[in-house]
Structure formats: structure tokens, C-alpha cells
């Protein structure tokens, strides 16, 4: 299911540098000038920081954004 969020305020794994998704297949811009993006909340990929599989809708203290708002 696709969910829209503001990446300036909501830090999800789908938008983290540590979440391994080299093609960014789980994210898509809606209004990038306003920081609004969409992500697939059912996607699961490997977190290189935590060293385990994590769903796209999780948050953690080690978040490092891969998209600059």
C-alpha cells in the first residue's frame, strides 16, 4: 500500500541511506518541492546499520536521509 509522507518531519526507513534499496523502487515523489513523497509500506529491505531486514515504515535513531528536502 502506498503512503504519502513529508520527509522533512517523518523519518521512515524507506528514505534512509542505510536501508538497502539502490534503485529506490519503494519511493516516489509526489510534490518534492514541498517534501511530500510516497513509499510502499509493505517493502522490506536490509538495513546496513542494524544488520537485519526492516520494513519501509519503521523509524530508528540512526536515520540518515538519502533525499535532501
MOLIN-V902035 format. One record per pair of residues at least 24 apart in sequence whose C-alpha atoms are under 10 Angstrom apart, sorted by the first residue. I is the first residue (numbers start at 1). J is the second residue. D is the distance in Angstrom with one decimal. If there is no record, write none. Layout:
BEGIN
i: <I;I>
j: <J;J>
d: <D;D>
END
This chain:
BEGIN
i: <1;1;1;1;1;1;2;2;2;2;2;2;2;2;2;2;3;3;3;3;3;3;3;3;4;4;4;4;4;4;4;4;4;4;5;5;5;5;5;5;6;6;6;6;6;6;6;6;6;7;7;7;7;7;7;7;7;7;7;8;8;8;8;8;8;8;9;10;11;11;11;11;11;11;11;11;12;12;12;12;12;12;12;12;12;12;12;13;13;13;13;13;13;13;13;13;13;13;13;13;13;13;13;14;14;14;14;14;14;14;14;14;14;14;14;14;14;14;14;15;15;15;15;15;15;15;15;15;15;16;16;16;16;16;16;16;16;16;16;17;17;17;17;17;17;17;17;17;18;18;18;18;18;18;18;18;18;18;18;18;19;19;19;19;19;19;19;19;19;19;19;19;19;19;19;19;19;20;20;20;20;20;20;20;20;21;21;21;24;26;27;32;32;32;33;34;35;35;35;36>
j: <38;39;40;41;42;43;26;27;28;37;38;39;40;41;42;43;27;37;38;39;40;41;42;57;28;29;30;31;36;37;38;39;40;41;30;35;36;37;38;39;30;31;32;34;35;36;37;38;69;32;34;35;36;37;38;65;67;68;69;34;35;36;65;67;68;69;35;59;57;58;59;60;61;63;64;65;39;41;55;56;57;58;59;60;63;64;65;39;41;44;45;47;54;55;56;57;58;59;60;62;63;64;65;38;39;40;41;43;44;45;47;54;55;56;57;58;59;65;66;39;56;57;59;63;64;65;66;67;68;47;56;59;60;62;63;64;65;66;67;47;48;49;62;63;64;65;66;67;45;46;47;48;49;50;51;62;63;64;65;66;44;45;46;47;48;49;50;51;52;53;54;55;56;63;64;65;66;44;45;46;47;48;49;53;54;45;46;47;66;56;56;67;68;69;69;69;67;68;69;69>
d: <9.9;8.2;5.6;5.9;6.5;9.2;9.0;8.9;9.5;10.0;6.2;5.4;4.6;6.3;8.4;10.0;9.6;8.3;5.3;5.5;6.5;6.7;10.0;9.2;9.3;9.1;8.0;9.9;6.7;5.6;4.2;6.5;9.1;9.8;9.5;8.1;5.6;5.6;6.3;8.0;10.0;9.3;9.1;7.8;5.2;4.5;6.3;8.7;9.2;9.2;9.1;5.5;6.4;6.8;9.4;8.5;8.3;8.8;7.1;8.8;6.1;8.4;9.4;9.7;8.7;6.3;9.0;8.6;8.9;8.4;6.1;8.1;9.5;6.9;8.6;7.7;9.2;9.5;9.2;6.4;5.4;5.5;4.9;7.9;7.8;9.8;8.9;9.9;9.7;9.4;9.1;8.3;7.6;7.1;4.9;6.1;5.5;5.8;7.6;9.8;7.3;9.0;8.9;9.6;6.8;8.1;8.3;8.2;8.8;8.7;10.0;9.3;7.9;4.5;6.8;8.2;9.2;9.3;9.2;8.6;8.1;9.5;9.9;8.5;8.1;5.8;5.9;6.8;10.0;9.0;9.3;9.2;9.6;8.8;5.8;5.2;4.7;5.4;8.2;8.9;8.7;9.3;9.8;7.7;5.6;5.8;4.9;8.6;9.9;8.2;5.4;5.1;5.8;8.5;9.5;8.6;7.7;7.2;8.8;8.6;9.1;6.4;5.9;4.4;6.3;8.1;9.3;9.8;9.8;8.7;7.8;9.2;8.2;9.3;9.5;10.0;9.4;9.4;5.9;5.4;6.0;6.8;9.9;9.3;9.7;6.8;8.2;9.4;9.9;7.9;9.4;9.7;9.6;7.4;7.4;7.7;9.3;8.8;5.5;9.0>
END
